Amino acid sequence: MTDLTRPGCAWVVRLVDDRGNETAPVRIEQVLRPSAIDKAYFPYLSVWRQIFKVDFPKQKADGSPTVAKNATWVGLAFYGAYGQDEIRWALTPEGEADTSRRAAMR
């Protein structure tokens, strides 16, 4: 198992958007006791799988937003020696995530 909270972890986690913004988390916390809601959203939980809460800043150090106001999607990216992957969510023109089933299937 991979512990994303450990310094020197094999995986790098970033918040990304289609405008080239890439932001490191300010905190990664392992969920040791998943709640009923966690189990409902992640029914595949087992002793071999873990949940982490990842917090990102709303703004960069220069005061600009972490996700560009004109971004069409926002994603959670994982990079490492074993590969890379991204989970993306489409954004509406108002900058809100489109959580519809269709958006998740893109």
Backbone atoms as SQL, in Angstrom:
CREATE TABLE atoms (id INTEGER PRIMARY KEY, chain TEXT, resi INTEGER, resn TEXT, atom TEXT, x REAL, y REAL, z REAL);
INSERT INTO atoms VALUES
  (1, 'A', 1, 'MET', 'N', 0.836, -1.188, 0.000),
  (2, 'A', 1, 'MET', 'CA', 0.000, 0.000, 0.000),
  (3, 'A', 1, 'MET', 'C', 0.877, 1.246, 0.000),
  (4, 'A', 2, 'THR', 'N', 0.359, 2.292, -0.548),
  (5, 'A', 2, 'THR', 'CA', 1.076, 3.561, -0.626),
  (6, 'A', 2, 'THR', 'C', 0.514, 4.532, 0.397),
  (7, 'A', 3, 'ASP', 'N', 1.397, 5.152, 1.142),
  (8, 'A', 3, 'ASP', 'CA', 0.984, 6.162, 2.111),
  (9, 'A', 3, 'ASP', 'C', 1.298, 7.535, 1.525),
  (10, 'A', 4, 'LEU', 'N', 0.285, 8.215, 1.017),
  (11, 'A', 4, 'LEU', 'CA', 0.474, 9.523, 0.387),
  (12, 'A', 4, 'LEU', 'C', 0.908, 10.599, 1.379),
  (13, 'A', 5, 'THR', 'N', 0.786, 10.339, 2.676),
  (14, 'A', 5, 'THR', 'CA', 1.162, 11.334, 3.684),
  (15, 'A', 5, 'THR', 'C', 2.653, 11.295, 3.998),
  (16, 'A', 6, 'ARG', 'N', 3.332, 10.251, 3.594),
  (17, 'A', 6, 'ARG', 'CA', 4.743, 10.064, 3.935),
  (18, 'A', 6, 'ARG', 'C', 5.647, 10.938, 3.057),
  (19, 'A', 7, 'PRO', 'N', 6.607, 11.648, 3.650),
  (20, 'A', 7, 'PRO', 'CA', 7.572, 12.400, 2.834),
  (21, 'A', 7, 'PRO', 'C', 8.342, 11.424, 1.936),
  (22, 'A', 8, 'GLY', 'N', 8.590, 11.822, 0.723),
  (23, 'A', 8, 'GLY', 'CA', 9.313, 10.954, -0.200),
  (24, 'A', 8, 'GLY', 'C', 8.453, 9.859, -0.799),
  (25, 'A', 9, 'CYS', 'N', 7.144, 10.014, -0.712),
  (26, 'A', 9, 'CYS', 'CA', 6.209, 9.041, -1.277),
  (27, 'A', 9, 'CYS', 'C', 6.486, 8.876, -2.772),
  (28, 'A', 10, 'ALA', 'N', 6.227, 7.702, -3.302),
  (29, 'A', 10, 'ALA', 'CA', 6.466, 7.427, -4.721),
  (30, 'A', 10, 'ALA', 'C', 5.520, 8.193, -5.639),
  (31, 'A', 11, 'TRP', 'N', 4.441, 8.729, -5.085),
  (32, 'A', 11, 'TRP', 'CA', 3.445, 9.435, -5.893),
  (33, 'A', 11, 'TRP', 'C', 3.395, 10.916, -5.545),
  (34, 'A', 12, 'VAL', 'N', 3.236, 11.751, -6.565),
  (35, 'A', 12, 'VAL', 'CA', 3.058, 13.188, -6.412),
  (36, 'A', 12, 'VAL', 'C', 1.604, 13.488, -6.764),
  (37, 'A', 13, 'VAL', 'N', 0.919, 14.243, -5.916),
  (38, 'A', 13, 'VAL', 'CA', -0.487, 14.588, -6.133),
  (39, 'A', 13, 'VAL', 'C', -0.572, 16.078, -6.460),
  (40, 'A', 14, 'ARG', 'N', -1.332, 16.421, -7.507),
  (41, 'A', 14, 'ARG', 'CA', -1.486, 17.817, -7.902),
  (42, 'A', 14, 'ARG', 'C', -2.916, 18.092, -8.352),
  (43, 'A', 15, 'LEU', 'N', -3.377, 19.322, -8.128),
  (44, 'A', 15, 'LEU', 'CA', -4.626, 19.816, -8.690),
  (45, 'A', 15, 'LEU', 'C', -4.245, 20.518, -9.989),
  (46, 'A', 16, 'VAL', 'N', -4.882, 20.160, -11.099),
  (47, 'A', 16, 'VAL', 'CA', -4.517, 20.708, -12.406),
  (48, 'A', 16, 'VAL', 'C', -5.760, 21.225, -13.128),
  (49, 'A', 17, 'ASP', 'N', -5.541, 22.107, -14.091),
  (50, 'A', 17, 'ASP', 'CA', -6.643, 22.536, -14.962),
  (51, 'A', 17, 'ASP', 'C', -6.135, 22.637, -16.394),
  (52, 'A', 18, 'ASP', 'N', -7.044, 22.892, -17.322),
  (53, 'A', 18, 'ASP', 'CA', -6.680, 22.931, -18.737),
  (54, 'A', 18, 'ASP', 'C', -5.947, 24.206, -19.136),
  (55, 'A', 19, 'ARG', 'N', -5.736, 25.123, -18.226),
  (56, 'A', 19, 'ARG', 'CA', -4.993, 26.353, -18.504),
  (57, 'A', 19, 'ARG', 'C', -3.539, 26.248, -18.041),
  (58, 'A', 20, 'GLY', 'N', -3.130, 25.067, -17.599),
  (59, 'A', 20, 'GLY', 'CA', -1.741, 24.842, -17.217),
  (60, 'A', 20, 'GLY', 'C', -1.430, 25.045, -15.743),
  (61, 'A', 21, 'ASN', 'N', -2.423, 25.356, -14.939),
  (62, 'A', 21, 'ASN', 'CA', -2.185, 25.502, -13.502),
  (63, 'A', 21, 'ASN', 'C', -1.964, 24.133, -12.874),
  (64, 'A', 22, 'GLU', 'N', -0.995, 24.064, -11.998),
  (65, 'A', 22, 'GLU', 'CA', -0.690, 22.835, -11.263),
  (66, 'A', 22, 'GLU', 'C', -0.360, 23.235, -9.830),
  (67, 'A', 23, 'THR', 'N', -1.111, 22.702, -8.878),
  (68, 'A', 23, 'THR', 'CA', -0.988, 23.130, -7.489),
  (69, 'A', 23, 'THR', 'C', -0.750, 21.944, -6.570),
  (70, 'A', 24, 'ALA', 'N', 0.228, 22.075, -5.695),
  (71, 'A', 24, 'ALA', 'CA', 0.514, 21.043, -4.700),
  (72, 'A', 24, 'ALA', 'C', -0.481, 21.153, -3.550),
  (73, 'A', 25, 'PRO', 'N', -0.813, 20.040, -2.918),
  (74, 'A', 25, 'PRO', 'CA', -1.724, 20.100, -1.774),
  (75, 'A', 25, 'PRO', 'C', -1.053, 20.754, -0.569),
  (76, 'A', 26, 'VAL', 'N', -1.872, 21.394, 0.269),
  (77, 'A', 26, 'VAL', 'CA', -1.356, 21.949, 1.518),
  (78, 'A', 26, 'VAL', 'C', -1.425, 20.907, 2.629),
  (79, 'A', 27, 'ARG', 'N', -2.254, 19.876, 2.412),
  (80, 'A', 27, 'ARG', 'CA', -2.373, 18.828, 3.421),
  (81, 'A', 27, 'ARG', 'C', -2.918, 17.558, 2.775),
  (82, 'A', 28, 'ILE', 'N', -2.354, 16.425, 3.176),
  (83, 'A', 28, 'ILE', 'CA', -2.884, 15.113, 2.813),
  (84, 'A', 28, 'ILE', 'C', -3.035, 14.338, 4.112),
  (85, 'A', 29, 'GLU', 'N', -4.232, 13.842, 4.348),
  (86, 'A', 29, 'GLU', 'CA', -4.536, 13.154, 5.607),
  (87, 'A', 29, 'GLU', 'C', -5.181, 11.800, 5.305),
  (88, 'A', 30, 'GLN', 'N', -4.642, 10.758, 5.885),
  (89, 'A', 30, 'GLN', 'CA', -5.236, 9.438, 5.715),
  (90, 'A', 30, 'GLN', 'C', -6.480, 9.320, 6.594),
  (91, 'A', 31, 'VAL', 'N', -7.555, 8.783, 6.034),
  (92, 'A', 31, 'VAL', 'CA', -8.787, 8.550, 6.785),
  (93, 'A', 31, 'VAL', 'C', -8.671, 7.155, 7.391),
  (94, 'A', 32, 'LEU', 'N', -8.446, 7.103, 8.694),
  (95, 'A', 32, 'LEU', 'CA', -8.233, 5.814, 9.357),
  (96, 'A', 32, 'LEU', 'C', -9.532, 5.077, 9.648),
  (97, 'A', 33, 'ARG', 'N', -10.590, 5.830, 9.922),
  (98, 'A', 33, 'ARG', 'CA', -11.894, 5.223, 10.196),
  (99, 'A', 33, 'ARG', 'C', -12.923, 5.803, 9.231),
  (100, 'A', 34, 'PRO', 'N', -13.115, 5.155, 8.088),
  (101, 'A', 34, 'PRO', 'CA', -14.080, 5.678, 7.115),
  (102, 'A', 34, 'PRO', 'C', -15.491, 5.746, 7.697),
  (103, 'A', 35, 'SER', 'N', -16.171, 6.836, 7.400),
  (104, 'A', 35, 'SER', 'CA', -17.550, 7.025, 7.857),
  (105, 'A', 35, 'SER', 'C', -18.504, 6.263, 6.944),
  (106, 'A', 36, 'ALA', 'N', -19.769, 6.257, 7.309),
  (107, 'A', 36, 'ALA', 'CA', -20.789, 5.617, 6.470),
  (108, 'A', 36, 'ALA', 'C', -20.849, 6.298, 5.102),
  (109, 'A', 37, 'ILE', 'N', -20.664, 7.615, 5.079),
  (110, 'A', 37, 'ILE', 'CA', -20.668, 8.343, 3.806),
  (111, 'A', 37, 'ILE', 'C', -19.467, 7.929, 2.957),
  (112, 'A', 38, 'ASP', 'N', -18.287, 7.823, 3.578),
  (113, 'A', 38, 'ASP', 'CA', -17.100, 7.367, 2.850),
  (114, 'A', 38, 'ASP', 'C', -17.348, 5.996, 2.236),
  (115, 'A', 39, 'LYS', 'N', -17.938, 5.109, 3.011),
  (116, 'A', 39, 'LYS', 'CA', -18.201, 3.747, 2.529),
  (117, 'A', 39, 'LYS', 'C', -19.242, 3.731, 1.415),
  (118, 'A', 40, 'ALA', 'N', -20.192, 4.668, 1.467),
  (119, 'A', 40, 'ALA', 'CA', -21.198, 4.748, 0.405),
  (120, 'A', 40, 'ALA', 'C', -20.565, 5.232, -0.903),
  (121, 'A', 41, 'TYR', 'N', -19.682, 6.234, -0.816),
  (122, 'A', 41, 'TYR', 'CA', -19.028, 6.753, -2.014),
  (123, 'A', 41, 'TYR', 'C', -17.925, 5.829, -2.522),
  (124, 'A', 42, 'PHE', 'N', -17.315, 5.092, -1.628),
  (125, 'A', 42, 'PHE', 'CA', -16.204, 4.207, -1.981),
  (126, 'A', 42, 'PHE', 'C', -16.495, 2.788, -1.504),
  (127, 'A', 43, 'PRO', 'N', -17.452, 2.103, -2.139),
  (128, 'A', 43, 'PRO', 'CA', -17.859, 0.775, -1.673),
  (129, 'A', 43, 'PRO', 'C', -16.775, -0.289, -1.831),
  (130, 'A', 44, 'TYR', 'N', -15.743, -0.006, -2.573),
  (131, 'A', 44, 'TYR', 'CA', -14.665, -0.966, -2.801),
  (132, 'A', 44, 'TYR', 'C', -13.599, -0.924, -1.707),
  (133, 'A', 45, 'LEU', 'N', -13.850, -0.182, -0.626),
  (134, 'A', 45, 'LEU', 'CA', -12.892, -0.113, 0.483),
  (135, 'A', 45, 'LEU', 'C', -12.638, -1.497, 1.060),
  (136, 'A', 46, 'SER', 'N', -11.396, -1.732, 1.414),
  (137, 'A', 46, 'SER', 'CA', -11.023, -2.987, 2.068),
  (138, 'A', 46, 'SER', 'C', -9.752, -2.731, 2.873),
  (139, 'A', 47, 'VAL', 'N', -9.226, -3.756, 3.504),
  (140, 'A', 47, 'VAL', 'CA', -7.976, -3.594, 4.247),
  (141, 'A', 47, 'VAL', 'C', -6.816, -3.300, 3.300),
  (142, 'A', 48, 'TRP', 'N', -7.010, -3.525, 2.004),
  (143, 'A', 48, 'TRP', 'CA', -5.960, -3.306, 1.011),
  (144, 'A', 48, 'TRP', 'C', -6.076, -1.953, 0.315),
  (145, 'A', 49, 'ARG', 'N', -7.112, -1.188, 0.635),
  (146, 'A', 49, 'ARG', 'CA', -7.320, 0.112, 0.001),
  (147, 'A', 49, 'ARG', 'C', -7.499, 1.179, 1.070),
  (148, 'A', 50, 'GLN', 'N', -7.085, 2.393, 0.742),
  (149, 'A', 50, 'GLN', 'CA', -7.107, 3.482, 1.711),
  (150, 'A', 50, 'GLN', 'C', -7.826, 4.698, 1.137),
  (151, 'A', 51, 'ILE', 'N', -8.295, 5.554, 2.037),
  (152, 'A', 51, 'ILE', 'CA', -8.882, 6.842, 1.656),
  (153, 'A', 51, 'ILE', 'C', -7.985, 7.943, 2.216),
  (154, 'A', 52, 'PHE', 'N', -7.801, 8.981, 1.405),
  (155, 'A', 52, 'PHE', 'CA', -7.056, 10.153, 1.837),
  (156, 'A', 52, 'PHE', 'C', -7.893, 11.393, 1.568),
  (157, 'A', 53, 'LYS', 'N', -7.842, 12.352, 2.480),
  (158, 'A', 53, 'LYS', 'CA', -8.426, 13.674, 2.254),
  (159, 'A', 53, 'LYS', 'C', -7.280, 14.570, 1.817),
  (160, 'A', 54, 'VAL', 'N', -7.488, 15.264, 0.710),
  (161, 'A', 54, 'VAL', 'CA', -6.444, 16.115, 0.149),
  (162, 'A', 54, 'VAL', 'C', -6.982, 17.541, 0.081),
  (163, 'A', 55, 'ASP', 'N', -6.277, 18.483, 0.699),
  (164, 'A', 55, 'ASP', 'CA', -6.676, 19.893, 0.707),
  (165, 'A', 55, 'ASP', 'C', -5.733, 20.703, -0.181),
  (166, 'A', 56, 'PHE', 'N', -6.330, 21.569, -1.003),
  (167, 'A', 56, 'PHE', 'CA', -5.569, 22.463, -1.863),
  (168, 'A', 56, 'PHE', 'C', -5.922, 23.902, -1.515),
  (169, 'A', 57, 'PRO', 'N', -4.981, 24.836, -1.691),
  (170, 'A', 57, 'PRO', 'CA', -5.295, 26.243, -1.414),
  (171, 'A', 57, 'PRO', 'C', -6.247, 26.797, -2.471),
  (172, 'A', 58, 'LYS', 'N', -7.044, 27.791, -2.093),
  (173, 'A', 58, 'LYS', 'CA', -7.936, 28.449, -3.054),
  (174, 'A', 58, 'LYS', 'C', -7.158, 29.398, -3.956),
  (175, 'A', 59, 'GLN', 'N', -6.049, 29.923, -3.425),
  (176, 'A', 59, 'GLN', 'CA', -5.234, 30.870, -4.182),
  (177, 'A', 59, 'GLN', 'C', -3.773, 30.455, -4.125),
  (178, 'A', 60, 'LYS', 'N', -3.033, 30.850, -5.159),
  (179, 'A', 60, 'LYS', 'CA', -1.589, 30.640, -5.186),
  (180, 'A', 60, 'LYS', 'C', -0.924, 31.712, -4.326),
  (181, 'A', 61, 'ALA', 'N', 0.367, 31.594, -4.128),
  (182, 'A', 61, 'ALA', 'CA', 1.111, 32.558, -3.316),
  (183, 'A', 61, 'ALA', 'C', 1.009, 33.975, -3.881),
  (184, 'A', 62, 'ASP', 'N', 0.869, 34.096, -5.209),
  (185, 'A', 62, 'ASP', 'CA', 0.776, 35.429, -5.821),
  (186, 'A', 62, 'ASP', 'C', -0.639, 36.007, -5.786),
  (187, 'A', 63, 'GLY', 'N', -1.596, 35.282, -5.188),
  (188, 'A', 63, 'GLY', 'CA', -2.968, 35.765, -5.061),
  (189, 'A', 63, 'GLY', 'C', -3.894, 35.346, -6.187),
  (190, 'A', 64, 'SER', 'N', -3.341, 34.748, -7.241),
  (191, 'A', 64, 'SER', 'CA', -4.194, 34.291, -8.348),
  (192, 'A', 64, 'SER', 'C', -4.909, 33.001, -7.947),
  (193, 'A', 65, 'PRO', 'N', -6.062, 32.729, -8.566),
  (194, 'A', 65, 'PRO', 'CA', -6.812, 31.531, -8.189),
  (195, 'A', 65, 'PRO', 'C', -6.072, 30.249, -8.571),
  (196, 'A', 66, 'THR', 'N', -6.243, 29.223, -7.770),
  (197, 'A', 66, 'THR', 'CA', -5.618, 27.927, -8.035),
  (198, 'A', 66, 'THR', 'C', -6.123, 27.343, -9.347),
  (199, 'A', 67, 'VAL', 'N', -7.425, 27.463, -9.586),
  (200, 'A', 67, 'VAL', 'CA', -8.041, 27.013, -10.837),
  (201, 'A', 67, 'VAL', 'C', -8.452, 28.262, -11.606),
  (202, 'A', 68, 'ALA', 'N', -8.010, 28.360, -12.854),
  (203, 'A', 68, 'ALA', 'CA', -8.316, 29.541, -13.670),
  (204, 'A', 68, 'ALA', 'C', -9.822, 29.735, -13.817),
  (205, 'A', 69, 'LYS', 'N', -10.256, 30.991, -13.783),
  (206, 'A', 69, 'LYS', 'CA', -11.685, 31.296, -13.908),
  (207, 'A', 69, 'LYS', 'C', -12.250, 30.837, -15.251),
  (208, 'A', 70, 'ASN', 'N', -11.409, 30.780, -16.283),
  (209, 'A', 70, 'ASN', 'CA', -11.873, 30.350, -17.600),
  (210, 'A', 70, 'ASN', 'C', -11.528, 28.890, -17.905),
  (211, 'A', 71, 'ALA', 'N', -11.184, 28.123, -16.892),
  (212, 'A', 71, 'ALA', 'CA', -10.872, 26.700, -17.091),
  (213, 'A', 71, 'ALA', 'C', -12.136, 25.939, -17.488),
  (214, 'A', 72, 'THR', 'N', -11.975, 24.961, -18.367),
  (215, 'A', 72, 'THR', 'CA', -13.117, 24.134, -18.776),
  (216, 'A', 72, 'THR', 'C', -13.160, 22.816, -18.020),
  (217, 'A', 73, 'TRP', 'N', -12.044, 22.461, -17.372),
  (218, 'A', 73, 'TRP', 'CA', -12.031, 21.284, -16.507),
  (219, 'A', 73, 'TRP', 'C', -10.998, 21.465, -15.409),
  (220, 'A', 74, 'VAL', 'N', -11.177, 20.716, -14.341),
  (221, 'A', 74, 'VAL', 'CA', -10.229, 20.659, -13.231),
  (222, 'A', 74, 'VAL', 'C', -9.969, 19.183, -12.969),
  (223, 'A', 75, 'GLY', 'N', -8.744, 18.867, -12.566),
  (224, 'A', 75, 'GLY', 'CA', -8.417, 17.461, -12.371),
  (225, 'A', 75, 'GLY', 'C', -7.523, 17.214, -11.177),
  (226, 'A', 76, 'LEU', 'N', -7.504, 15.972, -10.764),
  (227, 'A', 76, 'LEU', 'CA', -6.612, 15.494, -9.719),
  (228, 'A', 76, 'LEU', 'C', -5.606, 14.590, -10.416),
  (229, 'A', 77, 'ALA', 'N', -4.331, 14.976, -10.375),
  (230, 'A', 77, 'ALA', 'CA', -3.291, 14.249, -11.096),
  (231, 'A', 77, 'ALA', 'C', -2.377, 13.516, -10.121),
  (232, 'A', 78, 'PHE', 'N', -1.983, 12.327, -10.520),
  (233, 'A', 78, 'PHE', 'CA', -1.042, 11.504, -9.758),
  (234, 'A', 78, 'PHE', 'C', 0.124, 11.178, -10.683),
  (235, 'A', 79, 'TYR', 'N', 1.350, 11.511, -10.256),
  (236, 'A', 79, 'TYR', 'CA', 2.542, 11.254, -11.048),
  (237, 'A', 79, 'TYR', 'C', 3.515, 10.427, -10.222),
  (238, 'A', 80, 'GLY', 'N', 4.211, 9.527, -10.877),
  (239, 'A', 80, 'GLY', 'CA', 5.217, 8.746, -10.176),
  (240, 'A', 80, 'GLY', 'C', 6.023, 7.894, -11.136),
  (241, 'A', 81, 'ALA', 'N', 7.001, 7.189, -10.595),
  (242, 'A', 81, 'ALA', 'CA', 7.859, 6.333, -11.406),
  (243, 'A', 81, 'ALA', 'C', 7.074, 5.206, -12.064),
  (244, 'A', 82, 'TYR', 'N', 5.953, 4.827, -11.466),
  (245, 'A', 82, 'TYR', 'CA', 5.155, 3.720, -11.998),
  (246, 'A', 82, 'TYR', 'C', 4.150, 4.171, -13.056),
  (247, 'A', 83, 'GLY', 'N', 4.031, 5.473, -13.276),
  (248, 'A', 83, 'GLY', 'CA', 3.093, 5.972, -14.273),
  (249, 'A', 83, 'GLY', 'C', 2.444, 7.260, -13.816),
  (250, 'A', 84, 'GLN', 'N', 1.381, 7.622, -14.512),
  (251, 'A', 84, 'GLN', 'CA', 0.633, 8.822, -14.145),
  (252, 'A', 84, 'GLN', 'C', -0.819, 8.641, -14.541),
  (253, 'A', 85, 'ASP', 'N', -1.685, 9.375, -13.864),
  (254, 'A', 85, 'ASP', 'CA', -3.103, 9.318, -14.174),
  (255, 'A', 85, 'ASP', 'C', -3.746, 10.615, -13.716),
  (256, 'A', 86, 'GLU', 'N', -4.874, 10.944, -14.331),
  (257, 'A', 86, 'GLU', 'CA', -5.646, 12.130, -13.962),
  (258, 'A', 86, 'GLU', 'C', -7.114, 11.769, -13.880),
  (259, 'A', 87, 'ILE', 'N', -7.782, 12.355, -12.917),
  (260, 'A', 87, 'ILE', 'CA', -9.238, 12.295, -12.821),
  (261, 'A', 87, 'ILE', 'C', -9.703, 13.710, -13.128),
  (262, 'A', 88, 'ARG', 'N', -10.603, 13.866, -14.106),
  (263, 'A', 88, 'ARG', 'CA', -11.032, 15.202, -14.524),
  (264, 'A', 88, 'ARG', 'C', -12.522, 15.403, -14.300),
  (265, 'A', 89, 'TRP', 'N', -12.869, 16.654, -13.963),
  (266, 'A', 89, 'TRP', 'CA', -14.261, 17.063, -13.837),
  (267, 'A', 89, 'TRP', 'C', -14.473, 18.260, -14.753),
  (268, 'A', 90, 'ALA', 'N', -15.529, 18.207, -15.566),
  (269, 'A', 90, 'ALA', 'CA', -15.872, 19.329, -16.441),
  (270, 'A', 90, 'ALA', 'C', -16.421, 20.464, -15.586),
  (271, 'A', 91, 'LEU', 'N', -16.129, 21.696, -15.990),
  (272, 'A', 91, 'LEU', 'CA', -16.631, 22.874, -15.294),
  (273, 'A', 91, 'LEU', 'C', -17.668, 23.569, -16.156),
  (274, 'A', 92, 'THR', 'N', -18.670, 24.127, -15.517),
  (275, 'A', 92, 'THR', 'CA', -19.680, 24.912, -16.214),
  (276, 'A', 92, 'THR', 'C', -19.119, 26.311, -16.450),
  (277, 'A', 93, 'PRO', 'N', -19.768, 27.121, -17.268),
  (278, 'A', 93, 'PRO', 'CA', -19.280, 28.491, -17.487),
  (279, 'A', 93, 'PRO', 'C', -19.164, 29.309, -16.198),
  (280, 'A', 94, 'GLU', 'N', -19.938, 28.976, -15.182),
  (281, 'A', 94, 'GLU', 'CA', -19.870, 29.704, -13.913),
  (282, 'A', 94, 'GLU', 'C', -18.702, 29.229, -13.056),
  (283, 'A', 95, 'GLY', 'N', -17.953, 28.213, -13.514),
  (284, 'A', 95, 'GLY', 'CA', -16.808, 27.726, -12.772),
  (285, 'A', 95, 'GLY', 'C', -17.129, 26.630, -11.781),
  (286, 'A', 96, 'GLU', 'N', -18.355, 26.125, -11.807),
  (287, 'A', 96, 'GLU', 'CA', -18.745, 25.047, -10.900),
  (288, 'A', 96, 'GLU', 'C', -18.531, 23.705, -11.586),
  (289, 'A', 97, 'ALA', 'N', -18.234, 22.680, -10.816),
  (290, 'A', 97, 'ALA', 'CA', -18.053, 21.344, -11.373),
  (291, 'A', 97, 'ALA', 'C', -19.384, 20.814, -11.882),
  (292, 'A', 98, 'ASP', 'N', -19.357, 20.227, -13.068),
  (293, 'A', 98, 'ASP', 'CA', -20.538, 19.571, -13.632),
  (294, 'A', 98, 'ASP', 'C', -20.520, 18.142, -13.120),
  (295, 'A', 99, 'THR', 'N', -21.350, 17.857, -12.154),
  (296, 'A', 99, 'THR', 'CA', -21.331, 16.547, -11.506),
  (297, 'A', 99, 'THR', 'C', -22.299, 15.563, -12.141),
  (298, 'A', 100, 'SER', 'N', -22.850, 15.923, -13.286),
  (299, 'A', 100, 'SER', 'CA', -23.787, 15.011, -13.939),
  (300, 'A', 100, 'SER', 'C', -23.067, 13.753, -14.404),
  (301, 'A', 101, 'ARG', 'N', -23.825, 12.709, -14.582),
  (302, 'A', 101, 'ARG', 'CA', -23.255, 11.437, -15.017),
  (303, 'A', 101, 'ARG', 'C', -22.548, 11.597, -16.366),
  (304, 'A', 102, 'ARG', 'N', -23.100, 12.394, -17.240),
  (305, 'A', 102, 'ARG', 'CA', -22.505, 12.596, -18.554),
  (306, 'A', 102, 'ARG', 'C', -21.111, 13.219, -18.443),
  (307, 'A', 103, 'ALA', 'N', -20.947, 14.192, -17.555),
  (308, 'A', 103, 'ALA', 'CA', -19.641, 14.836, -17.384),
  (309, 'A', 103, 'ALA', 'C', -18.618, 13.846, -16.863),
  (310, 'A', 104, 'ALA', 'N', -19.040, 12.956, -15.976),
  (311, 'A', 104, 'ALA', 'CA', -18.117, 11.986, -15.395),
  (312, 'A', 104, 'ALA', 'C', -17.656, 10.966, -16.425),
  (313, 'A', 105, 'MET', 'N', -18.431, 10.780, -17.483),
  (314, 'A', 105, 'MET', 'CA', -18.108, 9.770, -18.476),
  (315, 'A', 105, 'MET', 'C', -17.239, 10.307, -19.611),
  (316, 'A', 106, 'ARG', 'N', -16.942, 11.580, -19.627),
  (317, 'A', 106, 'ARG', 'CA', -16.147, 12.174, -20.713),
  (318, 'A', 106, 'ARG', 'C', -14.721, 11.707, -20.669);
